[in-house]
């Protein structure tokens, strides 16, 4: 198993938590279909404008470094390497080992967030494929253990590269230092894409969503709505702010509905009571066996 210094882990965990907190606050909660969060007082969270310097500095680095060249390289690197071979629960435990090296008293571990998300979906009576999607949706953060270049290519809101950066992204002014922002093609409205080409045909900034989508799309029996929830759950400029309509096709309209249905469970389940992984494991092991092989290539 890869080894990551405890201080590096604490930094990663703190940044990941801070990013999630900002997303809770940034816009309205899309919870038309969810029931579990009806009584939650969302006004008690920190205000978006008061986001800590950690988040601002993170996005400055991410927006400067997520170029077309980097994203092509990241996808080539993904296809050319096998990082591990293991089952879903083993992957959850591996991610949790990383988080356990940080301060356990400050925030929930990653495995608890996955279980809380899945349990909230389960309590609302959603189908088993959506429950299992909640369970696995953040497993792409294993990238941090597999040799990412930093935090900026693992976590954070995602956006399209290869065309004009959207002003609907968080801290859009920080894209100015990205060399693609002055490239005559990459900075144009459509860039390297065609009108309404479909989001399946664009490059999203590389991170845990995009990585896990590529891992699971050929190694699971998840429906396309589940894969959309995984690939787009951090794509806030699109599913919350309404950006990139000019690139969408008819399939994306259906996927947008799915991602919006999933989003409240990702954001607002974190304040629920703590889960007991061993108690819940038998139920979710059955669902894992239904949708995934015993081992996957990571």
TIRO-805034 format. One record per residue (C-alpha): z, y, x; residue number from 1; residue in three letters. Coordinates in steps of 0.25 Angstrom, whole numbers, padded with zeros to 4 digits, always signed. Each point is the difference from the previous one (the first is absolute). Layout:
# residues N
{{Z; Y; X}; NUM; "ALA"};
...
# end
This chain:
# residues 298
{{+0000; +0000; +0000}; 1; "UNK"};
{{-0003; +0014; +0005}; 2; "UNK"};
{{+0011; +0008; +0005}; 3; "UNK"};
{{+0002; +0015; -0003}; 4; "UNK"};
{{+0011; +0009; +0006}; 5; "UNK"};
{{+0011; +0003; -0010}; 6; "UNK"};
{{-0002; +0015; +0002}; 7; "UNK"};
{{-0015; -0001; -0003}; 8; "UNK"};
{{+0004; -0008; -0012}; 9; "UNK"};
{{+0010; +0010; -0005}; 10; "UNK"};
{{-0010; +0011; +0001}; 11; "UNK"};
{{-0011; -0008; -0007}; 12; "UNK"};
{{+0010; -0004; -0012}; 13; "UNK"};
{{+0005; +0015; -0001}; 14; "UNK"};
{{-0014; +0005; +0000}; 15; "UNK"};
{{-0005; -0010; -0011}; 16; "UNK"};
{{+0012; +0003; -0009}; 17; "UNK"};
{{-0002; +0015; +0002}; 18; "UNK"};
{{-0015; -0001; -0004}; 19; "UNK"};
{{+0004; -0009; -0012}; 20; "UNK"};
{{+0010; +0011; -0005}; 21; "UNK"};
{{-0010; +0011; +0001}; 22; "UNK"};
{{-0010; -0008; -0008}; 23; "UNK"};
{{+0011; -0002; -0011}; 24; "UNK"};
{{+0001; +0015; -0001}; 25; "UNK"};
{{-0014; +0006; +0002}; 26; "UNK"};
{{-0006; -0002; -0013}; 27; "UNK"};
{{+0003; -0005; -0014}; 28; "UNK"};
{{+0004; -0014; -0002}; 29; "UNK"};
{{-0011; -0008; -0007}; 30; "UNK"};
{{+0009; -0010; -0008}; 31; "UNK"};
{{-0007; -0001; -0013}; 32; "UNK"};
{{+0000; -0015; +0001}; 33; "UNK"};
{{+0013; -0002; +0007}; 34; "UNK"};
{{+0014; -0001; -0007}; 35; "UNK"};
{{+0009; -0003; +0011}; 36; "UNK"};
{{+0001; +0014; +0005}; 37; "UNK"};
{{+0001; +0007; -0013}; 38; "UNK"};
{{+0015; +0004; +0002}; 39; "UNK"};
{{-0002; +0004; +0015}; 40; "UNK"};
{{+0003; +0015; +0003}; 41; "UNK"};
{{-0011; +0003; +0009}; 42; "UNK"};
{{+0004; +0014; +0001}; 43; "UNK"};
{{+0011; -0004; +0010}; 44; "UNK"};
{{-0009; -0003; +0011}; 45; "UNK"};
{{-0003; +0010; +0011}; 46; "UNK"};
{{-0011; +0010; -0003}; 47; "UNK"};
{{-0014; -0002; +0006}; 48; "UNK"};
{{+0001; +0014; +0007}; 49; "UNK"};
{{+0013; -0004; +0007}; 50; "UNK"};
{{-0007; -0012; +0007}; 51; "UNK"};
{{+0006; -0003; +0013}; 52; "UNK"};
{{-0006; +0004; +0013}; 53; "UNK"};
{{-0002; -0015; +0003}; 54; "UNK"};
{{-0010; -0001; -0011}; 55; "UNK"};
{{-0007; +0012; +0003}; 56; "UNK"};
{{-0002; -0004; +0015}; 57; "UNK"};
{{-0004; -0014; -0005}; 58; "UNK"};
{{-0011; +0005; -0008}; 59; "UNK"};
{{-0005; +0010; +0011}; 60; "UNK"};
{{-0002; -0012; +0009}; 61; "UNK"};
{{-0006; -0009; -0010}; 62; "UNK"};
{{-0010; +0011; -0005}; 63; "UNK"};
{{-0004; +0003; +0014}; 64; "UNK"};
{{-0002; -0014; +0005}; 65; "UNK"};
{{-0006; -0007; -0012}; 66; "UNK"};
{{-0015; +0002; +0004}; 67; "UNK"};
{{-0012; -0008; -0004}; 68; "UNK"};
{{-0001; -0006; +0014}; 69; "UNK"};
{{+0015; -0005; +0000}; 70; "UNK"};
{{-0003; -0006; -0014}; 71; "UNK"};
{{-0012; -0008; +0005}; 72; "UNK"};
{{+0008; -0004; +0012}; 73; "UNK"};
{{+0012; -0005; -0009}; 74; "UNK"};
{{-0009; -0008; -0009}; 75; "UNK"};
{{-0007; -0007; +0012}; 76; "UNK"};
{{+0014; -0002; +0006}; 77; "UNK"};
{{+0005; -0007; -0013}; 78; "UNK"};
{{-0012; -0009; -0001}; 79; "UNK"};
{{+0000; -0004; +0015}; 80; "UNK"};
{{+0015; -0004; +0001}; 81; "UNK"};
{{+0009; -0010; -0007}; 82; "UNK"};
{{+0014; +0006; +0001}; 83; "UNK"};
{{+0008; -0011; -0007}; 84; "UNK"};
{{-0001; -0012; -0009}; 85; "UNK"};
{{+0011; -0001; -0011}; 86; "UNK"};
{{+0004; +0000; -0014}; 87; "UNK"};
{{+0003; +0011; -0009}; 88; "UNK"};
{{+0015; -0002; +0000}; 89; "UNK"};
{{+0000; -0001; +0015}; 90; "UNK"};
{{-0007; +0013; +0001}; 91; "UNK"};
{{+0010; +0006; -0009}; 92; "UNK"};
{{+0011; -0005; +0009}; 93; "UNK"};
{{-0007; +0005; +0012}; 94; "UNK"};
{{-0001; +0014; -0005}; 95; "UNK"};
{{+0014; +0000; -0004}; 96; "UNK"};
{{+0004; -0004; +0014}; 97; "UNK"};
{{-0006; +0012; +0005}; 98; "UNK"};
{{+0007; +0009; -0010}; 99; "UNK"};
{{+0013; -0007; +0002}; 100; "UNK"};
{{+0001; +0005; +0014}; 101; "UNK"};
{{+0001; +0014; -0006}; 102; "UNK"};
{{+0013; +0006; -0007}; 103; "UNK"};
{{+0002; -0009; -0012}; 104; "UNK"};
{{+0009; +0010; -0007}; 105; "UNK"};
{{-0010; +0011; -0002}; 106; "UNK"};
{{-0012; -0006; -0007}; 107; "UNK"};
{{-0004; -0013; -0007}; 108; "UNK"};
{{-0007; -0010; +0009}; 109; "UNK"};
{{-0015; -0002; -0002}; 110; "UNK"};
{{+0003; -0014; -0007}; 111; "UNK"};
{{+0009; +0006; -0010}; 112; "UNK"};
{{-0011; +0011; -0004}; 113; "UNK"};
{{-0010; -0011; -0002}; 114; "UNK"};
{{+0010; -0009; -0008}; 115; "UNK"};
{{+0004; +0013; -0008}; 116; "UNK"};
{{-0014; +0003; -0003}; 117; "UNK"};
{{-0004; -0014; -0004}; 118; "UNK"};
{{+0013; -0001; -0009}; 119; "UNK"};
{{-0003; +0013; -0007}; 120; "UNK"};
{{-0014; -0004; -0003}; 121; "UNK"};
{{+0006; -0014; -0005}; 122; "UNK"};
{{+0010; +0007; -0009}; 123; "UNK"};
{{-0010; +0008; -0007}; 124; "UNK"};
{{-0008; -0013; -0003}; 125; "UNK"};
{{-0012; +0002; +0008}; 126; "UNK"};
{{-0009; -0012; +0004}; 127; "UNK"};
{{+0004; -0009; +0012}; 128; "UNK"};
{{-0012; +0005; +0008}; 129; "UNK"};
{{+0006; +0015; -0001}; 130; "UNK"};
{{+0014; -0005; +0004}; 131; "UNK"};
{{-0005; -0007; +0012}; 132; "UNK"};
{{-0008; +0012; +0004}; 133; "UNK"};
{{+0013; +0008; +0000}; 134; "UNK"};
{{+0006; -0010; +0009}; 135; "UNK"};
{{-0011; +0001; +0010}; 136; "UNK"};
{{-0005; +0014; -0001}; 137; "UNK"};
{{+0007; +0005; +0013}; 138; "UNK"};
{{-0002; -0012; +0009}; 139; "UNK"};
{{-0011; +0008; +0007}; 140; "UNK"};
{{+0011; +0007; +0008}; 141; "UNK"};
{{+0000; -0012; +0009}; 142; "UNK"};
{{-0010; +0008; +0007}; 143; "UNK"};
{{+0011; +0007; +0007}; 144; "UNK"};
{{+0005; -0013; +0006}; 145; "UNK"};
{{-0015; -0004; +0003}; 146; "UNK"};
{{-0002; +0011; +0010}; 147; "UNK"};
{{-0004; +0013; -0008}; 148; "UNK"};
{{-0003; +0012; +0008}; 149; "UNK"};
{{+0012; +0007; -0007}; 150; "UNK"};
{{+0005; +0003; -0014}; 151; "UNK"};
{{-0012; +0008; -0004}; 152; "UNK"};
{{-0009; -0012; -0001}; 153; "UNK"};
{{+0010; -0008; -0008}; 154; "UNK"};
{{+0007; +0009; -0011}; 155; "UNK"};
{{-0003; +0012; -0007}; 156; "UNK"};
{{-0009; +0005; -0011}; 157; "UNK"};
{{-0015; -0005; +0002}; 158; "UNK"};
{{-0013; +0008; -0002}; 159; "UNK"};
{{-0015; -0002; +0002}; 160; "UNK"};
{{-0005; +0002; +0014}; 161; "UNK"};
{{-0015; +0002; +0003}; 162; "UNK"};
{{-0001; +0012; -0010}; 163; "UNK"};
{{+0007; +0013; -0002}; 164; "UNK"};
{{+0015; -0001; +0000}; 165; "UNK"};
{{+0006; +0003; -0014}; 166; "UNK"};
{{+0008; +0012; -0002}; 167; "UNK"};
{{+0008; -0009; -0010}; 168; "UNK"};
{{+0006; -0007; +0012}; 169; "UNK"};
{{+0014; +0003; +0004}; 170; "UNK"};
{{+0000; +0011; +0011}; 171; "UNK"};
{{-0015; +0002; -0001}; 172; "UNK"};
{{+0000; +0011; +0011}; 173; "UNK"};
{{+0004; -0010; +0011}; 174; "UNK"};
{{-0014; -0007; -0001}; 175; "UNK"};
{{-0005; +0012; +0007}; 176; "UNK"};
{{+0003; -0006; +0014}; 177; "UNK"};
{{-0007; -0013; -0004}; 178; "UNK"};
{{-0014; +0000; +0007}; 179; "UNK"};
{{-0007; -0005; -0012}; 180; "UNK"};
{{+0004; +0013; -0007}; 181; "UNK"};
{{-0011; +0007; +0008}; 182; "UNK"};
{{-0010; -0011; +0000}; 183; "UNK"};
{{-0012; +0004; -0008}; 184; "UNK"};
{{-0002; -0013; -0007}; 185; "UNK"};
{{+0015; -0004; -0001}; 186; "UNK"};
{{+0004; +0013; -0005}; 187; "UNK"};
{{-0010; +0001; -0011}; 188; "UNK"};
{{+0003; -0003; -0015}; 189; "UNK"};
{{-0006; -0015; +0000}; 190; "UNK"};
{{+0000; -0002; +0015}; 191; "UNK"};
{{-0005; -0014; +0003}; 192; "UNK"};
{{+0001; -0004; -0014}; 193; "UNK"};
{{-0009; +0001; -0013}; 194; "UNK"};
{{+0004; +0006; -0013}; 195; "UNK"};
{{+0008; -0010; -0008}; 196; "UNK"};
{{-0001; -0011; +0010}; 197; "UNK"};
{{+0013; -0006; -0004}; 198; "UNK"};
{{+0013; +0001; +0008}; 199; "UNK"};
{{-0002; -0015; +0004}; 200; "UNK"};
{{-0011; +0006; +0009}; 201; "UNK"};
{{+0008; +0011; +0007}; 202; "UNK"};
{{+0009; +0000; +0012}; 203; "UNK"};
{{+0015; +0003; -0004}; 204; "UNK"};
{{+0009; +0005; +0011}; 205; "UNK"};
{{+0005; -0013; +0007}; 206; "UNK"};
{{+0014; -0004; -0003}; 207; "UNK"};
{{+0009; -0010; -0007}; 208; "UNK"};
{{-0008; +0000; -0013}; 209; "UNK"};
{{-0014; -0002; +0006}; 210; "UNK"};
{{+0005; -0010; +0010}; 211; "UNK"};
{{+0007; -0009; -0011}; 212; "UNK"};
{{-0012; +0002; -0010}; 213; "UNK"};
{{-0009; -0006; +0011}; 214; "UNK"};
{{+0010; -0011; +0003}; 215; "UNK"};
{{+0001; -0004; -0015}; 216; "UNK"};
{{-0013; +0002; -0006}; 217; "UNK"};
{{-0006; -0013; +0006}; 218; "UNK"};
{{+0014; -0008; +0001}; 219; "UNK"};
{{+0005; +0001; -0014}; 220; "UNK"};
{{-0004; -0002; -0015}; 221; "UNK"};
{{+0006; +0014; -0004}; 222; "UNK"};
{{-0009; +0007; -0011}; 223; "UNK"};
{{-0008; +0012; +0004}; 224; "UNK"};
{{+0011; +0009; -0006}; 225; "UNK"};
{{+0010; -0005; +0009}; 226; "UNK"};
{{-0008; +0002; +0012}; 227; "UNK"};
{{-0003; +0014; -0005}; 228; "UNK"};
{{+0015; +0003; -0001}; 229; "UNK"};
{{+0002; -0005; +0014}; 230; "UNK"};
{{-0011; +0008; +0006}; 231; "UNK"};
{{+0002; +0013; -0007}; 232; "UNK"};
{{+0015; +0001; -0002}; 233; "UNK"};
{{+0001; +0010; +0011}; 234; "UNK"};
{{-0013; +0007; -0004}; 235; "UNK"};
{{+0008; +0012; -0007}; 236; "UNK"};
{{-0012; +0010; +0002}; 237; "UNK"};
{{-0008; -0009; -0010}; 238; "UNK"};
{{+0010; -0006; -0010}; 239; "UNK"};
{{+0009; +0012; -0001}; 240; "UNK"};
{{-0008; +0012; +0003}; 241; "UNK"};
{{-0014; -0004; -0005}; 242; "UNK"};
{{-0007; +0001; +0013}; 243; "UNK"};
{{-0013; -0007; +0004}; 244; "UNK"};
{{-0006; -0001; -0014}; 245; "UNK"};
{{-0014; +0002; +0006}; 246; "UNK"};
{{+0001; -0013; +0007}; 247; "UNK"};
{{+0006; -0009; -0011}; 248; "UNK"};
{{-0009; -0010; -0008}; 249; "UNK"};
{{+0004; -0006; -0013}; 250; "UNK"};
{{+0008; -0011; +0006}; 251; "UNK"};
{{+0009; +0010; +0006}; 252; "UNK"};
{{+0004; +0006; -0013}; 253; "UNK"};
{{+0006; -0014; -0004}; 254; "UNK"};
{{+0006; -0001; +0014}; 255; "UNK"};
{{+0006; +0014; -0002}; 256; "UNK"};
{{+0007; -0004; -0013}; 257; "UNK"};
{{+0006; -0012; +0008}; 258; "UNK"};
{{+0005; +0008; +0011}; 259; "UNK"};
{{+0007; +0010; -0009}; 260; "UNK"};
{{+0006; -0011; -0008}; 261; "UNK"};
{{+0006; -0006; +0013}; 262; "UNK"};
{{+0005; +0014; +0007}; 263; "UNK"};
{{+0013; +0002; -0008}; 264; "UNK"};
{{+0005; -0014; +0004}; 265; "UNK"};
{{-0003; +0003; +0015}; 266; "UNK"};
{{+0007; +0014; -0001}; 267; "UNK"};
{{+0011; -0001; -0009}; 268; "UNK"};
{{+0006; -0014; +0001}; 269; "UNK"};
{{+0006; +0003; +0013}; 270; "UNK"};
{{+0013; +0006; -0007}; 271; "UNK"};
{{+0002; -0013; -0008}; 272; "UNK"};
{{+0012; -0010; +0003}; 273; "UNK"};
{{-0002; -0008; +0013}; 274; "UNK"};
{{-0007; -0013; -0001}; 275; "UNK"};
{{+0005; -0014; +0006}; 276; "UNK"};
{{-0012; -0005; +0008}; 277; "UNK"};
{{+0005; -0015; +0000}; 278; "UNK"};
{{+0003; +0000; -0015}; 279; "UNK"};
{{-0014; +0006; -0003}; 280; "UNK"};
{{-0007; -0009; +0010}; 281; "UNK"};
{{-0003; -0012; -0009}; 282; "UNK"};
{{-0007; +0008; -0011}; 283; "UNK"};
{{-0009; +0008; +0010}; 284; "UNK"};
{{-0003; -0012; +0008}; 285; "UNK"};
{{-0006; -0007; -0012}; 286; "UNK"};
{{-0009; +0013; -0002}; 287; "UNK"};
{{-0003; +0000; +0014}; 288; "UNK"};
{{-0005; -0014; -0001}; 289; "UNK"};
{{-0009; +0004; -0012}; 290; "UNK"};
{{-0007; +0011; +0007}; 291; "UNK"};
{{+0000; -0003; +0015}; 292; "UNK"};
{{-0002; -0011; +0010}; 293; "UNK"};
{{+0012; -0006; +0007}; 294; "UNK"};
{{-0004; +0009; +0012}; 295; "UNK"};
{{-0009; +0012; +0002}; 296; "UNK"};
{{-0007; +0006; +0012}; 297; "UNK"};
{{+0006; +0013; +0003}; 298; "UNK"};
# end
